[in-house]
């Protein structure tokens, strides 16, 4: 229902209630118009109350394989970049806002703790904000200097 049709409906509600002749068909029209306006009002209220962003539950107790977009790693030197390309990383998010970054490079591995928090449509990892976009199998994290793909692990 558009704004113009809503205005027209309200116009007819006013006209029907102010009429001196109250016929059965006028009451039926008034009832139908009132019911339609009520349904649209409830629908709009429900839609505006929905949060379509990310939630803590999207990350809690889950593990994600990490893929770095090489083109987005502007501030990284070539040595660090080559080690990133040969590494495999997994982010494990716990319920308490803490997590572990497990990085494996060949036969070596390292676990690094991190903190995380969802704030609106962004995710803070070690207090660094990332804009989050939902993807088919996970999330895309974007910051000024990096683009990170998180793919959920079974």
N, C-alpha and C positions, 0 to 999 in steps of 0.2 A: 504494500500500500504506500503510495507516494504521499508527499506532504499535501499536494493539491487535492487528492482524493480524500485524505483525512479531513481537510478543511471543508470539503463538500459534504462529507458525512456529518461533521459537527454542525454545519449549516442546517441540514435536514433534521437533525435531532432537535435543534432549537425551534425550527418551524413546526415540527410535529407536536412538541410539548406546548407550544403557545396557541395551537389551534383550539377553537372552541368546540369543534366537532371531533369527538374521539370515537372513531370507528374501530372495528376489530382489525381491519387491515392496517390502519395507522399504528395500532399497538404492536402488531406483528413486525412492521417495518422498523419501528422504534426499537423493539427488542433485538432484531437482527443487527441493526446498526450499532447499538450499544455493545452487543456481544462481539462484533467484529473489532470495534475500537478497543475493547478490553483485551481480546486475544493479542492484537498487535502491540498493545502497551506492555503486556507480560512478556511477549517475545523479544521486544527491544530491550527490556530490562534484563532478561536472561543473557542476551547476546553481549550487552555492554559489561555484564558482570563476569564473563568468561575471560580467563587469562590464557592466551595462546602462546605465551613465552615458555621458557624452560623452567624446570623445577629441580629441587634437590634430588627428587626421586629418579630423575633422568640419569643421575650419576652415581647415587649411593649404592655401595656394594657391587659395583660393576667394574669390569676391566675393559680397556680400549687399546687396540694397537694404534700406534702413532705413526703418521706419515707426514713428513715435512715437505712443503712446497719449496723447492730449491730456489726458484725465482724470487721468493719473498724473503729470503734470508739475507737482507741487505747489510746488516751490521756484523756479519760473521766472516772471519778471515779464512783463507783457503785451506789451512790445516784443519781447522775445526769443521769446515764444510765437508772435506773428504771423510773425516771420521763420522760425521752425521750420515753420509751416504752409505757407509758400510755398517751401520748400526741398526739394531732392532730395538724399539722402545715400546713399553707397555705402561700405561697409566692405570693404577688400581686405586679407585676412590672408595674411602671408608665412610661410614655414617657420621662420624664425629667431625667432619670437615678436614680430615687429614687423609693423606694418600701416600702412595709409593710409586716412584718413577723407576721402573726396572729397565736398564739399558744393557744390551748385550752386543759386544763387538768381538766377533770371532769366538774365541774360547773364554774371553774375559767378560764379566758382568758386574754391574754395580747397581745397588738399590739406593735411591736418594729420596728421603721423605720430602713431602710438600704439603702445603695447606691449600684448601680450596673453599670457595663460597660462591653461591649463585646470587646475583644482584640484578633483578629485572631480567633483561635479555642478554646479560653478560655473565661471564664466569671469571672469577679471580683465582689465578693459580700463583701462589706465593706473592700475593698482593698485586700481581700484574693483571690488568683487565684485558679480556678477550671478548670481542663480539661473537655471539654464537648463532649459527644457522643450522637448523635440523636438516639432515640428509637422510637418504634411504636407509643406510646401515650405520648411522652414527651422527657425528656433528662436525661442522667446519668451524674452527676457531680462527679469528682474525685479530691481529693487532697492527700497530704501525710498522713493525719490523718483521712479522712472521705470519704465515698461513699454515695452520696445522689441521690435519684431518684425523679425527678420532673414529675408528671403526670398532664397534662393540664386539667383544669376544664372547664365545659361548661359556 
